[in-house]
Amino acid sequence: LLDLFAILARQGHEDAVTADEAFAAGVQALGIGLVPGPDDSLRGEQDWQTRLDQALPVLASLRDDDRRRVVAALARTASHDRQITVAESELLRACCAMLETPLPPLYAATNVTA
């Protein structure tokens, strides 16, 4: 799961500091006591397409409550800077489709940017 959060954070935030903050906020929002390490968010930089392909099927094995929690935490990652890029939006959409879980309403509180 950490790969998924790292990919979303890195794809949606141009600078490393903001990406690290978004990553940490999303992982914390999971509410399972995971504490991200200093280099965990870097997982989203290198070979992210392969890592995404490997991470998405894991989502399908989650229980319904866990699916909703993951979607909410991913939404927290994407909206951390109060802006959602097209890349973030598409990644969220793909995750929600894989989880068969609706995306929570978050566009009212954020700006959508290209």
ChimeraX attribute file (.defattr): number of C-alpha atoms within 10 A of each C-alpha:
attribute: neighborCount
match mode: 1-to-1
recipient: residues
	/A:1	13
	/A:2	18
	/A:3	21
	/A:4	23
	/A:5	30
	/A:6	30
	/A:7	25
	/A:8	30
	/A:9	34
	/A:10	24
	/A:11	19
	/A:12	27
	/A:13	24
	/A:14	10
	/A:15	10
	/A:16	13
	/A:17	10
	/A:18	16
	/A:19	27
	/A:20	22
	/A:21	17
	/A:22	27
	/A:23	33
	/A:24	25
	/A:25	21
	/A:26	27
	/A:27	24
	/A:28	17
	/A:29	19
	/A:30	18
	/A:31	11
	/A:32	9
	/A:33	9
	/A:34	12
	/A:35	10
	/A:36	15
	/A:37	8
	/A:38	9
	/A:39	9
	/A:40	16
	/A:41	25
	/A:42	18
	/A:43	18
	/A:44	23
	/A:45	16
	/A:46	10
	/A:47	10
	/A:48	19
	/A:49	12
	/A:50	9
	/A:51	17
	/A:52	20
	/A:53	11
	/A:54	14
	/A:55	17
	/A:56	17
	/A:57	13
	/A:58	12
	/A:59	19
	/A:60	15
	/A:61	11
	/A:62	13
	/A:63	11
	/A:64	13
	/A:65	8
	/A:66	14
	/A:67	21
	/A:68	20
	/A:69	16
	/A:70	25
	/A:71	22
	/A:72	20
	/A:73	21
	/A:74	30
	/A:75	23
	/A:76	24
	/A:77	31
	/A:78	32
	/A:79	25
	/A:80	22
	/A:81	16
	/A:82	15
	/A:83	18
	/A:84	23
	/A:85	17
	/A:86	14
	/A:87	16
	/A:88	26
	/A:89	21
	/A:90	13
	/A:91	20
	/A:92	19
	/A:93	16
	/A:94	13
	/A:95	25
	/A:96	20
	/A:97	13
	/A:98	15
	/A:99	23
	/A:100	14
	/A:101	15
	/A:102	14
	/A:103	17
	/A:104	11
	/A:105	9
	/A:106	15
	/A:107	13
	/A:108	8
	/A:109	10
	/A:110	14
	/A:111	13
	/A:112	15
	/A:113	12
	/A:114	10
